[in-house]
Amino acid sequence: MISLIAVLACDYREFEEWCRNSGLSSRDRDVVFISRWDRLRGLDNVKFIRCPRWDQHPDAGHIDELVRRIEDRRAHRG
């Protein structure tokens, strides 16, 4: 069961745009902008959304590596 939506966006403006287009609020406690790698700590039941300009985020490479580890760990659990 997914309990959180973690949005990977190049900046807060793109995150807000994604929220608006998805009919969600950027203030919703179940929707978070992953601005730094440490925001990933403790995330487990999460759905990751990658916005179109996500790769322009200054820490995209490092964050994406950590996200893939979380996704792989979840996939192996079944």
Buried (B, 14 or more C-beta within 10 A) or exposed (E): EEEBBBBBBBBEEBBBBBBEEEEBEBEEEEBBBBBEBEBBEEBEEBEBBBBEBBEEBEEBEEBBEBBEEBEEEEEEEE
